């Protein structure tokens, strides 16, 4: 079920091919080999291997364009749940006592999760079983 499929990286865009080969060589972002390899890179290279700007900006919709609709639905549900819980807490503590900076920070925190998880999620989607609903697989734990 979680078997690595034979992927021909020749059909993959060069940016994705570089990322996929890096993941092949060093494993999941949460793993020690990946972190050690990342420390050897410059800041710009670390950002390339560890961050996806389009996923940060477009969130779950970017996951949809990559064909990862299950992960996109999971991210939409996560976003809706976080915002709903925050609104409920805000209402429960006498109508609007949560500071405005928290309301402004939550979307950036969620977008940060999208940007940090997109590359490895797409790698797993392409090279392994694309049936997973977990967009954070391999990001927090190896």
C-alpha positions as CSV (number, residue, x, y, z in Angstrom):
1,X,0.0,0.0,0.0
2,X,2.8,2.5,0.8
3,X,5.2,1.1,-1.8
4,X,7.4,3.3,-3.8
5,X,6.3,3.4,-7.4
6,X,8.7,3.5,-10.2
7,X,8.6,7.2,-11.2
8,X,10.2,8.5,-14.4
9,X,11.5,11.9,-13.3
10,X,12.0,12.7,-17.0
11,X,8.3,13.6,-17.2
12,X,8.4,15.8,-14.2
13,X,9.2,19.6,-14.4
14,X,12.8,20.4,-13.5
15,X,12.0,22.2,-10.3
16,X,9.9,19.2,-9.1
17,X,12.5,16.8,-10.3
18,X,15.2,18.6,-8.2
19,X,12.9,18.4,-5.1
20,X,12.0,14.8,-5.7
21,X,15.7,13.8,-6.1
22,X,16.5,15.6,-2.8
23,X,13.7,13.8,-1.0
24,X,14.9,10.5,-2.5
25,X,18.4,11.1,-1.3
26,X,17.6,12.6,2.2
27,X,14.1,11.4,3.2
28,X,11.3,13.2,4.9
29,X,11.7,16.8,6.1
30,X,11.2,15.8,9.7
31,X,14.1,13.3,9.4
32,X,17.6,13.8,10.6
33,X,19.3,13.2,7.2
34,X,17.1,15.8,5.6
35,X,17.8,18.4,8.3
36,X,21.6,17.7,8.1
37,X,21.6,18.1,4.4
38,X,19.5,21.3,4.7
39,X,22.1,22.8,7.1
40,X,24.7,22.6,4.3
41,X,22.7,24.8,2.0
42,X,22.4,28.5,1.7
43,X,19.3,30.4,2.9
44,X,18.0,30.6,-0.6
45,X,18.5,26.9,-1.2
46,X,16.9,26.0,2.2
47,X,13.8,28.1,1.2
48,X,13.7,26.2,-2.1
49,X,13.7,22.7,-0.4
50,X,11.6,23.7,2.5
51,X,9.0,26.2,1.3
52,X,6.4,26.6,-1.5
53,X,5.3,30.2,-2.0
54,X,2.3,29.2,-4.3
55,X,1.0,26.9,-1.6
56,X,1.4,29.7,1.0
57,X,-0.6,32.1,-1.2
58,X,-3.3,29.8,-2.6
59,X,-3.5,27.2,0.2
60,X,-5.8,24.3,-0.5
61,X,-6.5,25.5,-4.0
62,X,-2.9,24.9,-4.9
63,X,-3.2,21.3,-3.6
64,X,-6.2,20.9,-5.9
65,X,-4.2,22.1,-9.0
66,X,-1.6,19.4,-8.2
67,X,-4.3,16.7,-8.1
68,X,-4.2,16.2,-4.3
69,X,-7.9,16.8,-3.7
70,X,-8.0,14.6,-0.6
71,X,-5.3,16.7,1.1
72,X,-7.0,19.9,-0.1
73,X,-10.3,18.9,1.5
74,X,-8.4,18.0,4.7
75,X,-6.8,21.5,4.7
76,X,-10.1,23.2,4.0
77,X,-11.6,21.3,6.9
78,X,-8.7,22.2,9.2
79,X,-9.0,25.9,8.3
80,X,-12.7,25.9,8.8
81,X,-12.4,24.1,12.1
82,X,-9.7,26.5,13.4
83,X,-11.6,29.6,12.4
84,X,-14.9,28.2,13.8
85,X,-13.3,27.3,17.2
86,X,-11.6,30.7,17.4
87,X,-14.9,32.4,16.7
88,X,-16.7,30.3,19.3
89,X,-14.1,31.1,21.9
90,X,-14.3,34.8,21.0
91,X,-18.1,34.7,21.4
92,X,-17.9,32.7,24.6
93,X,-15.6,35.2,26.4
94,X,-18.1,38.0,26.1
95,X,-18.2,39.1,22.5
96,X,-14.9,40.0,21.0
97,X,-12.2,39.8,23.7
98,X,-9.7,37.9,21.6
99,X,-7.1,40.4,20.5
100,X,-7.1,41.4,16.8
101,X,-3.5,40.3,16.3
102,X,-4.6,36.7,16.9
103,X,-7.3,37.0,14.2
104,X,-4.7,38.4,11.9
105,X,-2.1,35.7,12.8
106,X,-4.3,32.6,12.3
107,X,-4.5,32.9,8.5
108,X,-0.7,33.3,8.3
109,X,-0.1,30.3,10.5
110,X,-2.4,28.2,8.4
111,X,-0.8,29.5,5.2
112,X,2.6,28.6,6.7
113,X,1.5,25.1,7.2
114,X,0.4,24.9,3.6
115,X,3.6,26.3,2.3
116,X,5.7,24.0,4.4
117,X,3.9,20.8,3.6
118,X,3.1,21.2,-0.2
119,X,6.4,19.9,-1.7
120,X,6.7,16.8,0.3
121,X,3.0,16.1,0.1
122,X,3.3,16.3,-3.7
123,X,6.3,14.0,-3.6
124,X,4.4,11.4,-1.7
125,X,1.4,11.8,-3.9
126,X,3.6,11.2,-7.0
127,X,5.9,8.5,-5.8
128,X,3.7,6.6,-3.3
129,X,0.1,5.9,-2.7
130,X,-1.8,9.0,-3.7
131,X,-4.8,7.9,-1.6
132,X,-3.6,9.6,1.6
133,X,-5.7,12.3,3.3
134,X,-2.8,13.5,5.5
135,X,-1.2,16.7,4.0
136,X,1.4,16.8,6.8
137,X,2.8,13.2,6.4
138,X,6.5,13.3,7.1
139,X,6.6,17.0,7.9
140,X,6.4,16.8,11.7
141,X,7.6,13.2,12.4
142,X,9.9,11.1,10.2
